[in-house]
Amino acid sequence: MLSAVVILLFELLSHAPVYLQPAMKVVVIIPAAGLGTRMTAAGSRGKQKKAPPSKQFTELSGTPILIHTVREFAAVDGVSEIWIALREDEIAGFRARLQSEAKDVLKKKVELVVGGEHRQQSVENALNAVTAEADDIVLVHDAVRPFVTHEIIQEVIEAAKKYGAAIAGLPAIDTVKQVERTAAGAMVKATIPRASIVMAQTPQGFCYRVIKKAFDEASADGFLGTDEASLVERSGHEVAVVMGSPRNIKITTPADMELAEFYLKTSRI
């Protein structure tokens, strides 16, 4: 009798509707509409007949830095979509390069949107185009940080899920001085304890509701922050820090390019 009841209960449960919670989506935004004027070597600008490519399109071993960067996120299973903000006149050319040189990247959903005059506007344009649920994760990453690891990406995602906001960062190594700038130069006013200093990197990750609220508030107030975390901090939300990497460099100068070529070469050995 008992076995018959168990069988009947099992049959009823097997026909009951099952409601599955949709998987959390991870959206990556890469602002890549900047000019990158620091990439031009000092003293060489006047000699060039043609403007150099934007730093994100500077080639690293024959491939634009931006494609190297996008590849790292495309290779992470948890990433659902990648949104890249570009100058309008660069969108068609970059789409063509993706199709001809980086078909592996296109296995993910990749969207190209028009960027703005500065980083914050570029991220905001992409953010406004994204469709996401409140608890979906949004990662923002510098276009010219091609050596981010999958481990760092995953750790930022997990920390963003747990805390609502997280960044990759490194403890300060050098002594940090607070200065006051005058017409004669900079004068030291205080030494800041290194234990309380973190050098911010990207990716920076947030629950969609957290970053959208922060950007909407900043836009309404005309506030321009230094990075996405600064907007979230201003909005009153705490930001967690996970360990970044010394190799996760932001390529902004010709000297950085030399280091990047070295990193790329040693990573293949």
Residue, then its C-alpha position, 0 to 999 in steps of 0.5 A: m500500500l505504501s509503495a503504491v502511494v509513493i509511486l502515485l506521488f512520484e507520477l504526480l510530481s513528474h507531471a507538475p510544472v517546473y519553474l526555473q529561475p533564469a540564469m544570471k546574465v553577464v554583460v561586458i561593456i568596453p568603452a573604446a571611443g577614446l583618441g589615446t593621444r598619449m600613445t604618440a611619442a613625445g616630439s614625434r607628432g609634428k613629423q607625422k603626415k597622417a594621424p596615428p591610429s587610436k591606441q585601442f587599434t594600435e597593433l600588438s603583434g599584428t592584431p589590434i589591442l582591442i581585439h586582444t582584449v575582447r578575446e579574453f572576455a569572449a573566452v569566458d563561459g559565463v559572459s553572455e554579451i559584449w558591448i563595445a562603444l566606438r566612434e561612429d566612423e570606426i564601427a564599420g571598419f572594426r566590425a569587418r576586422l572582427q569578421s575577418e580576423a576574430k570569428d572566435v569572438l563572434k561566437k558570443k553576442v557582440e554589439l557595437v554602439v556609438g561612444g561619447e566624448h568621454r569614457q562615462q558617456s560611452v559606457e552610458n550609451a552602451l548601458n542604455a542599450v543593454t537589456a538586463e534584469a536587476d541582478d544581472i552583472v555588468l562588467v566594464h573593462d578598459a579597451v587597452r587592458p589586453f592581459v586581464t586573466h580569466e581568473i580575475i574576470q571570474e573573481v570580479i563577477e563573483a564579488a559583484k554577485k555577492y556585494g553588488a559592486a566590485i573592482a580589480g585592484l592592486p595594493a600600492i607599492d610606492t610611497v604615496k604623497q598628497v601634494e598641493r600644486t602651485a605655480a612653482g610646482a607641487m609641494v608635499k602636504a602629507t604621506i598617505p599610508r599605503a595600507s589604505i591605498v588600492m590602485a584600481q584596475t578593470p574589470q569593474g563589475f556591478c549588479y545592473r540595478v546598482i550601476k544603472k542607478a549610479f549612472d542615472e543619478a550622475s547624468a541628472d546631476g551633471f557629475l563626471g567621475t573618474d571610473e564606474a566605481s566612483l559613480v557607484e560610491r557617490s550613489g552610496h553603494e560600497v565597492a569590494v576589491v579583488m586582487g588584480s595583477p601587475r600584468n593587467i596593464k593599461i597600455t597608454t604610452p609607447a613604453d607600455m607597448e614595449l612591455a606589452e610585446f614582452y608580455l605577449k611573447t612570454s605568454r606564448i612560451 
